[in-house]
Amino acid sequence: MTIVRTPRLERDFTILPNRALRNPHMSYRARGILAYILSMPDNWRTSAETLARQGAEGRDAVRTALNELIQFGYARRTKMRNPDGTFCTELHFRDFPARVDELGTMRGKGTQP
């Protein structure tokens, strides 16, 4: 297979670390969703349902990929309580993976693996 590149873009493009896109342990689905999400502006908001409607993957497939990104440290799930007392869940994404232990728990800076 030969790669033929077009001239490099000067605007409207995304720079991603090769480490994320070449991780052989992650599915292509998870890598694609990560690339799509990281191409969006900071503080962009979406849901698994919306992501599924924007692509060819179903909601459950998107949720599986999001869980995979959490497992590999590219996303972090945070549960919060809204002012009205209801709960919401947010996912925060990273360009580089956080250190994650075998239970899927993120390790903070300076902690032992």
N, CA, C and O atoms as a GROMACS GRO file, in nm:
protein
  452
    1MET      N    1   0.085  -0.117   0.000
    1MET     CA    2   0.000   0.000   0.000
    1MET      C    3   0.090   0.123   0.000
    1MET      O    4   0.188   0.129   0.074
    2THR      N    5   0.056   0.221  -0.082
    2THR     CA    6   0.132   0.344  -0.092
    2THR      C    7   0.049   0.459  -0.040
    2THR      O    8  -0.072   0.466  -0.066
    3ILE      N    9   0.111   0.549   0.032
    3ILE     CA   10   0.043   0.668   0.082
    3ILE      C   11   0.076   0.783  -0.011
    3ILE      O   12   0.194   0.813  -0.035
    4VAL      N   13  -0.026   0.848  -0.062
    4VAL     CA   14  -0.009   0.967  -0.145
    4VAL      C   15  -0.073   1.082  -0.070
    4VAL      O   16  -0.194   1.080  -0.046
    5ARG      N   17   0.004   1.181  -0.034
    5ARG     CA   18  -0.047   1.293   0.045
    5ARG      C   19  -0.079   1.413  -0.043
    5ARG      O   20  -0.012   1.440  -0.143
    6THR      N   21  -0.183   1.483  -0.004
    6THR     CA   22  -0.218   1.609  -0.069
    6THR      C   23  -0.134   1.719  -0.005
    6THR      O   24  -0.072   1.696   0.099
    7PRO      N   25  -0.131   1.838  -0.065
    7PRO     CA   26  -0.056   1.947  -0.001
    7PRO      C   27  -0.108   1.971   0.141
    7PRO      O   28  -0.227   1.956   0.168
    8ARG      N   29  -0.019   2.007   0.231
    8ARG     CA   30  -0.055   2.029   0.372
    8ARG      C   31  -0.151   2.147   0.386
    8ARG      O   32  -0.136   2.249   0.320
    9LEU      N   33  -0.249   2.130   0.473
    9LEU     CA   34  -0.346   2.235   0.500
    9LEU      C   35  -0.284   2.344   0.586
    9LEU      O   36  -0.195   2.319   0.667
   10GLU      N   37  -0.332   2.465   0.567
   10GLU     CA   38  -0.284   2.577   0.648
   10GLU      C   39  -0.385   2.617   0.753
   10GLU      O   40  -0.351   2.691   0.846
   11ARG      N   41  -0.511   2.571   0.741
   11ARG     CA   42  -0.612   2.600   0.842
   11ARG      C   43  -0.719   2.492   0.838
   11ARG      O   44  -0.726   2.412   0.744
   12ASP      N   45  -0.803   2.490   0.941
   12ASP     CA   46  -0.913   2.395   0.953
   12ASP      C   47  -0.863   2.250   0.953
   12ASP      O   48  -0.909   2.167   0.874
   13PHE      N   49  -0.769   2.220   1.042
   13PHE     CA   50  -0.718   2.085   1.057
   13PHE      C   51  -0.690   2.059   1.204
   13PHE      O   52  -0.692   2.152   1.286
   14THR      N   53  -0.663   1.935   1.238
   14THR     CA   54  -0.639   1.894   1.376
   14THR      C   55  -0.504   1.825   1.385
   14THR      O   56  -0.468   1.745   1.299
   15ILE      N   57  -0.429   1.856   1.488
   15ILE     CA   58  -0.303   1.788   1.515
   15ILE      C   59  -0.327   1.693   1.632
   15ILE      O   60  -0.372   1.734   1.739
   16LEU      N   61  -0.296   1.566   1.610
   16LEU     CA   62  -0.313   1.464   1.713
   16LEU      C   63  -0.182   1.390   1.733
   16LEU      O   64  -0.105   1.372   1.639
   17PRO      N   65  -0.157   1.347   1.856
   17PRO     CA   66  -0.037   1.267   1.879
   17PRO      C   67  -0.048   1.131   1.808
   17PRO      O   68  -0.153   1.066   1.814
   18ASN      N   69   0.058   1.089   1.744
   18ASN     CA   70   0.059   0.958   1.678
   18ASN      C   71   0.033   0.846   1.778
   18ASN      O   72  -0.027   0.744   1.744
   19ARG      N   73   0.077   0.865   1.901
   19ARG     CA   74   0.060   0.763   2.004
   19ARG      C   75  -0.086   0.723   2.019
   19ARG      O   76  -0.117   0.605   2.036
   20ALA      N   77  -0.176   0.821   2.012
   20ALA     CA   78  -0.319   0.791   2.027
   20ALA      C   79  -0.373   0.717   1.906
   20ALA      O   80  -0.451   0.623   1.921
   21LEU      N   81  -0.333   0.758   1.788
   21LEU     CA   82  -0.387   0.698   1.667
   21LEU      C   83  -0.322   0.565   1.631
   21LEU      O   84  -0.378   0.489   1.551
   22ARG      N   85  -0.207   0.536   1.688
   22ARG     CA   86  -0.136   0.412   1.655
   22ARG      C   87  -0.137   0.309   1.768
   22ARG      O   88  -0.066   0.209   1.760
   23ASN      N   89  -0.215   0.333   1.871
   23ASN     CA   90  -0.220   0.240   1.984
   23ASN      C   91  -0.279   0.107   1.938
   23ASN      O   92  -0.399   0.101   1.909
   24PRO      N   93  -0.199   0.001   1.930
   24PRO     CA   94  -0.249  -0.126   1.877
   24PRO      C   95  -0.348  -0.196   1.969
   24PRO      O   96  -0.412  -0.293   1.928
   25HIS      N   97  -0.360  -0.150   2.093
   25HIS     CA   98  -0.451  -0.214   2.188
   25HIS      C   99  -0.591  -0.156   2.180
   25HIS      O  100  -0.686  -0.214   2.232
   26MET      N  101  -0.606  -0.041   2.115
   26MET     CA  102  -0.738   0.023   2.103
   26MET      C  103  -0.799  -0.010   1.967
   26MET      O  104  -0.727  -0.028   1.868
   27SER      N  105  -0.929  -0.019   1.964
   27SER     CA  106  -0.999  -0.047   1.838
   27SER      C  107  -0.992   0.076   1.748
   27SER      O  108  -0.971   0.189   1.793
   28TYR      N  109  -1.009   0.051   1.619
   28TYR     CA  110  -1.016   0.163   1.524
   28TYR      C  111  -1.136   0.252   1.557
   28TYR      O  112  -1.130   0.373   1.537
   29ARG      N  113  -1.241   0.193   1.605
   29ARG     CA  114  -1.360   0.270   1.642
   29ARG      C  115  -1.326   0.371   1.751
   29ARG      O  116  -1.361   0.488   1.741
   30ALA      N  117  -1.257   0.326   1.855
   30ALA     CA  118  -1.222   0.416   1.965
   30ALA      C  119  -1.125   0.524   1.917
   30ALA      O  120  -1.138   0.640   1.956
   31ARG      N  121  -1.029   0.486   1.834
   31ARG     CA  122  -0.934   0.584   1.782
   31ARG      C  123  -1.006   0.690   1.697
   31ARG      O  124  -0.974   0.808   1.706
   32GLY      N  125  -1.100   0.647   1.616
   32GLY     CA  126  -1.175   0.741   1.532
   32GLY      C  127  -1.260   0.837   1.613
   32GLY      O  128  -1.266   0.956   1.583
   33ILE      N  129  -1.327   0.784   1.715
   33ILE     CA  130  -1.408   0.871   1.801
   33ILE      C  131  -1.319   0.969   1.876
   33ILE      O  132  -1.355   1.086   1.891
   34LEU      N  133  -1.204   0.922   1.924
   34LEU     CA  134  -1.111   1.013   1.992
   34LEU      C  135  -1.066   1.124   1.896
   34LEU      O  136  -1.065   1.241   1.934
   35ALA      N  137  -1.030   1.088   1.774
   35ALA     CA  138  -0.987   1.189   1.677
   35ALA      C  139  -1.099   1.288   1.649
   35ALA      O  140  -1.075   1.408   1.639
   36TYR      N  141  -1.221   1.239   1.635
   36TYR     CA  142  -1.335   1.327   1.608
   36TYR      C  143  -1.357   1.423   1.725
   36TYR      O  144  -1.375   1.543   1.704
   37ILE      N  145  -1.357   1.370   1.846
   37ILE     CA  146  -1.382   1.455   1.964
   37ILE      C  147  -1.271   1.557   1.982
   37ILE      O  148  -1.298   1.673   2.012
   38LEU      N  149  -1.145   1.515   1.964
   38LEU     CA  150  -1.034   1.609   1.981
   38LEU      C  151  -1.028   1.712   1.870
   38LEU      O  152  -0.958   1.813   1.883
   39SER      N  153  -1.100   1.690   1.760
   39SER     CA  154  -1.103   1.789   1.652
   39SER      C  155  -1.201   1.902   1.682
   39SER      O  156  -1.202   2.004   1.613
   40MET      N  157  -1.283   1.884   1.785
   40MET     CA  158  -1.382   1.985   1.821
   40MET      C  159  -1.321   2.092   1.912
   40MET      O  160  -1.216   2.069   1.974
   41PRO      N  161  -1.385   2.209   1.920
   41PRO     CA  162  -1.331   2.316   2.005
   41PRO      C  163  -1.338   2.280   2.154
   41PRO      O  164  -1.417   2.195   2.195
   42ASP      N  165  -1.256   2.346   2.235
   42ASP     CA  166  -1.260   2.327   2.379
   42ASP      C  167  -1.402   2.354   2.430
   42ASP      O  168  -1.473   2.439   2.378
   43ASN      N  169  -1.441   2.280   2.532
   43ASN     CA  170  -1.572   2.292   2.598
   43ASN      C  171  -1.689   2.255   2.508
   43ASN      O  172  -1.803   2.288   2.539
   44TRP      N  173  -1.663   2.187   2.396
   44TRP     CA  174  -1.770   2.136   2.310
   44TRP      C  175  -1.844   2.028   2.386
   44TRP      O  176  -1.781   1.950   2.458
   45ARG      N  177  -1.974   2.022   2.372
   45ARG     CA  178  -2.054   1.925   2.446
   45ARG      C  179  -2.130   1.836   2.348
   45ARG      O  180  -2.179   1.882   2.245
   46THR      N  181  -2.140   1.707   2.382
   46THR     CA  182  -2.214   1.612   2.300
   46THR      C  183  -2.256   1.495   2.389
   46THR      O  184  -2.238   1.500   2.511
   47SER      N  185  -2.310   1.392   2.330
   47SER     CA  186  -2.349   1.271   2.402
   47SER      C  187  -2.326   1.151   2.311
   47SER      O  188  -2.303   1.167   2.191
   48ALA      N  189  -2.332   1.033   2.369
   48ALA     CA  190  -2.315   0.911   2.289
   48ALA      C  191  -2.425   0.903   2.183
   48ALA      O  192  -2.401   0.859   2.071
   49GLU      N  193  -2.546   0.944   2.220
   49GLU     CA  194  -2.657   0.941   2.125
   49GLU      C  195  -2.632   1.034   2.007
   49GLU      O  196  -2.656   0.998   1.892
   50THR      N  197  -2.582   1.154   2.036
   50THR     CA  198  -2.554   1.251   1.930
   50THR      C  199  -2.440   1.201   1.842
   50THR      O  200  -2.448   1.212   1.719
   51LEU      N  201  -2.334   1.147   1.903
   51LEU     CA  202  -2.223   1.093   1.825
   51LEU      C  203  -2.273   0.981   1.733
   51LEU      O  204  -2.230   0.971   1.618
   52ALA      N  205  -2.361   0.898   1.783
   52ALA     CA  206  -2.414   0.788   1.702
   52ALA      C  207  -2.494   0.841   1.583
   52ALA      O  208  -2.486   0.786   1.474
   53ARG      N  209  -2.571   0.946   1.604
   53ARG     CA  210  -2.649   1.004   1.494
   53ARG      C  211  -2.560   1.070   1.389
   53ARG      O  212  -2.599   1.079   1.272
   54GLN      N  213  -2.441   1.115   1.429
   54GLN     CA  214  -2.351   1.184   1.336
   54GLN      C  215  -2.264   1.087   1.257
   54GLN      O  216  -2.193   1.130   1.165
   55GLY      N  217  -2.267   0.961   1.290
   55GLY     CA  218  -2.183   0.864   1.221
   55GLY      C  219  -2.260   0.737   1.192
   55GLY      O  220  -2.382   0.732   1.207
   56ALA      N  221  -2.188   0.635   1.150
   56ALA     CA  222  -2.249   0.508   1.112
   56ALA      C  223  -2.259   0.410   1.228
   56ALA      O  224  -2.321   0.304   1.214
   57GLU      N  225  -2.198   0.441   1.342
   57GLU     CA  226  -2.200   0.352   1.458
   57GLU      C  227  -2.327   0.372   1.538
   57GLU      O  228  -2.380   0.483   1.545
   58GLY      N  229  -2.376   0.267   1.599
   58GLY     CA  230  -2.492   0.278   1.687
   58GLY      C  231  -2.452   0.332   1.824
   58GLY      O  232  -2.334   0.340   1.856
   59ARG      N  233  -2.553   0.370   1.903
   59ARG     CA  234  -2.528   0.426   2.035
   59ARG      C  235  -2.447   0.332   2.124
   59ARG      O  236  -2.354   0.376   2.191
   60ASP      N  237  -2.481   0.204   2.125
   60ASP     CA  238  -2.408   0.109   2.209
   60ASP      C  239  -2.264   0.092   2.164
   60ASP      O  240  -2.175   0.078   2.247
   61ALA      N  241  -2.240   0.094   2.033
   61ALA     CA  242  -2.103   0.086   1.981
   61ALA      C  243  -2.024   0.209   2.023
   61ALA      O  244  -1.906   0.198   2.059
   62VAL      N  245  -2.086   0.325   2.018
   62VAL     CA  246  -2.019   0.448   2.062
   62VAL      C  247  -1.989   0.440   2.211
   62VAL      O  248  -1.879   0.476   2.254
   63ARG      N  249  -2.084   0.394   2.289
   63ARG     CA  250  -2.062   0.382   2.434
   63ARG      C  251  -1.948   0.283   2.464
   63ARG      O  252  -1.868   0.307   2.554
   64THR      N  253  -1.941   0.174   2.391
   64THR     CA  254  -1.832   0.077   2.408
   64THR      C  255  -1.698   0.144   2.379
   64THR      O  256  -1.601   0.125   2.452
   65ALA      N  257  -1.693   0.221   2.271
   65ALA     CA  258  -1.568   0.291   2.235
   65ALA      C  259  -1.532   0.395   2.341
   65ALA      O  260  -1.414   0.410   2.374
   66LEU      N  261  -1.630   0.466   2.394
   66LEU     CA  262  -1.603   0.565   2.499
   66LEU      C  263  -1.548   0.496   2.624
   66LEU      O  264  -1.456   0.548   2.688
   67ASN      N  265  -1.604   0.381   2.658
   67ASN     CA  266  -1.551   0.305   2.773
   67ASN      C  267  -1.408   0.258   2.747
   67ASN      O  268  -1.326   0.252   2.838
   68GLU      N  269  -1.380   0.225   2.624
   68GLU     CA  270  -1.244   0.185   2.586
   68GLU      C  271  -1.148   0.304   2.603
   68GLU      O  272  -1.036   0.286   2.652
   69LEU      N  273  -1.191   0.422   2.564
   69LEU     CA  274  -1.107   0.542   2.581
   69LEU      C  275  -1.083   0.571   2.729
   69LEU      O  276  -0.975   0.617   2.766
   70ILE      N  277  -1.182   0.545   2.812
   70ILE     CA  278  -1.164   0.560   2.957
   70ILE      C  279  -1.062   0.457   3.006
   70ILE      O  280  -0.972   0.491   3.082
   71GLN      N  281  -1.078   0.333   2.962
   71GLN     CA  282  -0.987   0.225   3.004
   71GLN      C  283  -0.842   0.257   2.971
   71GLN      O  284  -0.753   0.226   3.050
   72PHE      N  285  -0.817   0.319   2.856
   72PHE     CA  286  -0.680   0.348   2.815
   72PHE      C  287  -0.632   0.487   2.857
   72PHE      O  288  -0.522   0.528   2.820
   73GLY      N  289  -0.714   0.559   2.934
   73GLY     CA  290  -0.670   0.686   2.992
   73GLY      C  291  -0.688   0.809   2.905
   73GLY      O  292  -0.640   0.916   2.940
   74TYR      N  293  -0.757   0.795   2.792
   74TYR     CA  294  -0.779   0.911   2.705
   74TYR      C  295  -0.905   0.989   2.745
   74TYR      O  296  -0.927   1.100   2.696
   75ALA      N  297  -0.986   0.932   2.832
   75ALA     CA  298  -1.106   1.000   2.880
   75ALA      C  299  -1.123   0.970   3.028
   75ALA      O  300  -1.075   0.869   3.079
   76ARG      N  301  -1.192   1.060   3.094
   76ARG     CA  302  -1.222   1.043   3.238
   76ARG      C  303  -1.370   1.074   3.258
   76ARG      O  304  -1.419   1.177   3.211
   77ARG      N  305  -1.439   0.985   3.327
   77ARG     CA  306  -1.581   1.003   3.356
   77ARG      C  307  -1.595   1.069   3.493
   77ARG      O  308  -1.537   1.023   3.591
   78THR      N  309  -1.672   1.177   3.498
   78THR     CA  310  -1.697   1.249   3.622
   78THR      C  311  -1.847   1.258   3.645
   78THR      O  312  -1.921   1.303   3.558
   79LYS      N  313  -1.892   1.215   3.763
   79LYS     CA  314  -2.034   1.228   3.798
   79LYS      C  315  -2.049   1.350   3.888
   79LYS      O  316  -1.975   1.368   3.985
   80MET      N  317  -2.147   1.432   3.854
   80MET     CA  318  -2.167   1.557   3.929
   80MET      C  319  -2.315   1.572   3.965
   80MET      O  320  -2.402   1.513   3.902
   81ARG      N  321  -2.339   1.652   4.068
   81ARG     CA  322  -2.476   1.684   4.107
   81ARG      C  323  -2.508   1.825   4.059
   81ARG      O  324  -2.434   1.919   4.089
   82ASN      N  325  -2.617   1.839   3.986
   82ASN     CA  326  -2.662   1.969   3.940
   82ASN      C  327  -2.724   2.048   4.054
   82ASN      O  328  -2.760   1.990   4.156
   83PRO      N  329  -2.737   2.180   4.040
   83PRO     CA  330  -2.799   2.261   4.146
   83PRO      C  331  -2.940   2.215   4.183
   83PRO      O  332  -2.983   2.235   4.297
   84ASP      N  333  -3.012   2.154   4.088
   84ASP     CA  334  -3.148   2.107   4.119
   84ASP      C  335  -3.150   1.970   4.186
   84ASP      O  336  -3.258   1.916   4.212
   85GLY      N  337  -3.032   1.914   4.215
   85GLY     CA  338  -3.023   1.787   4.286
   85GLY      C  339  -3.010   1.666   4.194
   85GLY      O  340  -2.982   1.556   4.243
   86THR      N  341  -3.030   1.683   4.065
   86THR     CA  342  -3.014   1.571   3.973
   86THR      C  343  -2.866   1.547   3.945
   86THR      O  344  -2.783   1.634   3.967
   87PHE      N  345  -2.836   1.428   3.896
   87PHE     CA  346  -2.698   1.392   3.866
   87PHE      C  347  -2.675   1.399   3.716
   87PHE      O  348  -2.766   1.377   3.636
   88CYS      N  349  -2.553   1.429   3.679
   88CYS     CA  350  -2.514   1.423   3.538
   88CYS      C  351  -2.374   1.362   3.532
   88CYS      O  352  -2.298   1.365   3.629
   89THR      N  353  -2.342   1.307   3.418
   89THR     CA  354  -2.212   1.247   3.396
   89THR      C  355  -2.143   1.322   3.284
   89THR      O  356  -2.203   1.348   3.180
   90GLU      N  357  -2.017   1.356   3.305
   90GLU     CA  358  -1.938   1.423   3.202
   90GLU      C  359  -1.816   1.338   3.170
   90GLU      O  360  -1.761   1.271   3.257
   91LEU      N  361  -1.776   1.343   3.045
   91LEU     CA  362  -1.652   1.280   3.002
   91LEU      C  363  -1.556   1.392   2.963
   91LEU      O  364  -1.592   1.483   2.890
   92HIS      N  365  -1.434   1.382   3.013
   92HIS     CA  366  -1.329   1.478   2.981
   92HIS      C  367  -1.222   1.403   2.904
   92HIS      O  368  -1.176   1.296   2.946
   93PHE      N  369  -1.182   1.458   2.789
   93PHE     CA  370  -1.088   1.390   2.700
   93PHE      C  371  -0.951   1.455   2.702
   93PHE      O  372  -0.937   1.574   2.730
   94ARG      N  373  -0.850   1.374   2.671
   94ARG     CA  374  -0.710   1.417   2.673
   94ARG      C  375  -0.642   1.376   2.543
   94ARG      O  376  -0.680   1.278   2.479
   95ASP      N  377  -0.540   1.454   2.505
   95ASP     CA  378  -0.458   1.420   2.388
   95ASP      C  379  -0.364   1.304   2.417
   95ASP      O  380  -0.335   1.222   2.330
   96PHE      N  381  -0.319   1.297   2.542
   96PHE     CA  382  -0.227   1.192   2.585
   96PHE      C  383  -0.294   1.116   2.698
   96PHE      O  384  -0.368   1.176   2.777
   97PRO      N  385  -0.271   0.987   2.709
   97PRO     CA  386  -0.339   0.910   2.813
   97PRO      C  387  -0.285   0.940   2.952
   97PRO      O  388  -0.166   0.962   2.972
   98ALA      N  389  -0.377   0.941   3.048
   98ALA     CA  390  -0.337   0.946   3.188
   98ALA      C  391  -0.289   0.807   3.224
   98ALA      O  392  -0.323   0.709   3.157
   99ARG      N  393  -0.212   0.798   3.329
   99ARG     CA  394  -0.171   0.665   3.375
   99ARG      C  395  -0.292   0.597   3.438
   99ARG      O  396  -0.360   0.656   3.522
  100VAL      N  397  -0.318   0.475   3.396
  100VAL     CA  398  -0.435   0.401   3.443
  100VAL      C  399  -0.387   0.268   3.500
  100VAL      O  400  -0.307   0.199   3.438
  101ASP      N  401  -0.438   0.233   3.619
  101ASP     CA  402  -0.398   0.105   3.676
  101ASP      C  403  -0.483  -0.008   3.618
  101ASP      O  404  -0.571   0.016   3.535
  102GLU      N  405  -0.458  -0.130   3.662
  102GLU     CA  406  -0.525  -0.246   3.605
  102GLU      C  407  -0.675  -0.249   3.632
  102GLU      O  408  -0.747  -0.324   3.567
  103LEU      N  409  -0.722  -0.170   3.728
  103LEU     CA  410  -0.865  -0.163   3.757
  103LEU      C  411  -0.934  -0.052   3.679
  103LEU      O  412  -1.055  -0.032   3.692
  104GLY      N  413  -0.858   0.022   3.599
  104GLY     CA  414  -0.916   0.130   3.521
  104GLY      C  415  -0.922   0.262   3.597
  104GLY      O  416  -0.988   0.356   3.553
  105THR      N  417  -0.853   0.268   3.712
  105THR     CA  418  -0.851   0.390   3.792
  105THR      C  419  -0.733   0.476   3.752
  105THR      O  420  -0.620   0.429   3.743
  106MET      N  421  -0.760   0.604   3.727
  106MET     CA  422  -0.652   0.694   3.688
  106MET      C  423  -0.563   0.724   3.807
  106MET      O  424  -0.609   0.742   3.919
  107ARG      N  425  -0.436   0.729   3.778
  107ARG     CA  426  -0.338   0.764   3.879
  107ARG      C  427  -0.303   0.910   3.864
  107ARG      O  428  -0.283   0.958   3.752
  108GLY      N  429  -0.296   0.982   3.975
  108GLY     CA  430  -0.258   1.122   3.970
  108GLY      C  431  -0.109   1.138   3.954
  108GLY      O  432  -0.033   1.042   3.962
  109LYS      N  433  -0.068   1.260   3.931
  109LYS     CA  434   0.074   1.290   3.915
  109LYS      C  435   0.147   1.258   4.045
  109LYS      O  436   0.104   1.299   4.153
  110GLY      N  437   0.254   1.187   4.033
  110GLY     CA  438   0.335   1.157   4.150
  110GLY      C  439   0.294   1.032   4.227
  110GLY      O  440   0.358   0.997   4.326
  111THR      N  441   0.188   0.963   4.182
  111THR     CA  442   0.148   0.841   4.252
  111THR      C  443   0.219   0.721   4.191
  111THR      O  444   0.266   0.727   4.077
  112GLN      N  445   0.225   0.616   4.263
  112GLN     CA  446   0.292   0.495   4.217
  112GLN      C  447   0.199   0.416   4.126
  112GLN      O  448   0.078   0.412   4.150
  113PRO      N  449   0.252   0.353   4.022
  113PRO     CA  450   0.169   0.271   3.933
  113PRO      C  451   0.119   0.146   4.003
  113PRO      O  452   0.047   0.066   3.942
   0.00000   0.00000   0.00000
